Amino acid sequence: MTVFSISILLGCLSVMAVRGRRGGWPPGMPAARPRLVTVGGTYDGSHGHPSDAYVVQERLIALADGQGGTEVAHTAAALALGAVVAARPQHTVRWDEDMDECAQAAHRAVRRAAVRTPSRPALVTTMDLLVLVPGETPCLRFAHVGNGAIWHCAKGGKPRRLTTSHSFDDGPLLRGIGLASTLNPELGTVPLRPGDRVAVVTDGVLKALGEHRLTELLAVGPSPAACLDRLYDEVAAAAPKDDATLVVADFVTA
């Protein structure tokens, strides 16, 4: 029986809206700052081997999907995300170099674990990393490895896929965290305006919904939570075998 589990993480908890009150901020209260209001969850697939993991911190979102369909798939994903959290890429000032270095740190962590246990199945995972860069011209930096996907939906516009898949026709990964080959992550930047939406999904979501339907649903809902609810309904109806992880975030400044 497919297990339906939802865990909702609200990003940027350091600045909260005051509910039940009207008017402006009381004197002396800190001003709101640009942030990502984020929700996410994983629909557990039916094959019985967990593979997906994700983490949400202030100005950081990261997803990983362990490969191979074995008991070590989730281990590979967790190792990669642990390295990301330790690297703290949202606190850097050298964005281009440190986004790449963060992906390389995840790669090294998974490779070291694989070398220590050569008798176990291969440790390989995808990874998608997003970091909000604040300032006068806010933007989103991203690093992508594997067959997940990152989307950007400008307020009032249509969702646009920012990344390309590193596999063909559901074949093996051509780029992956933990593969013996040198890692060459896809890096990019997209400017953000208030009301823009970003989303990150693992390939289980793409298999369950298809790219066209996913594009339609990402623009639905007045909030990330409403959008996620609709996505979950359709993913659940598809009853995927693979884990399906979705994280949706709106960029706000007030």
Sequence and secondary structure as in RCSB ss.txt:
>XXXX:A:sequence
MTVFSISILLGCLSVMAVRGRRGGWPPGMPAARPRLVTVGGTYDGSHGHPSDAYVVQERLIALADGQGGTEVAHT
AAALALGAVVAARPQHTVRWDEDMDECAQAAHRAVRRAAVRTPSRPALVTTMDLLVLVPGETPCLRFAHVGNGAI
WHCAKGGKPRRLTTSHSFDDGPLLRGIGLASTLNPELGTVPLRPGDRVAVVTDGVLKALGEHRLTELLAVGPSPA
ACLDRLYDEVAAAAPKDDATLVVADFVTA
>XXXX:A:secstr
   B      S TTS   TT  SS  TT      EEEEEEEEE  TTS   EEEEEETTEEEEEEB SSSTTHHH
HHHHHHHHHHHH GGG S HHHHHHHHHHHHHHHHHHHHHH TTS    B EEEEEEE SSS EEEEEEESS EE
EEE TTS  EE    SSSTT   SS BT SS    EEEEEE  TT EEEEE HHHHHHH HHHHHHHHT SSSHH
HHHHHHHHHHHHH  SS EEEEEEEEE  
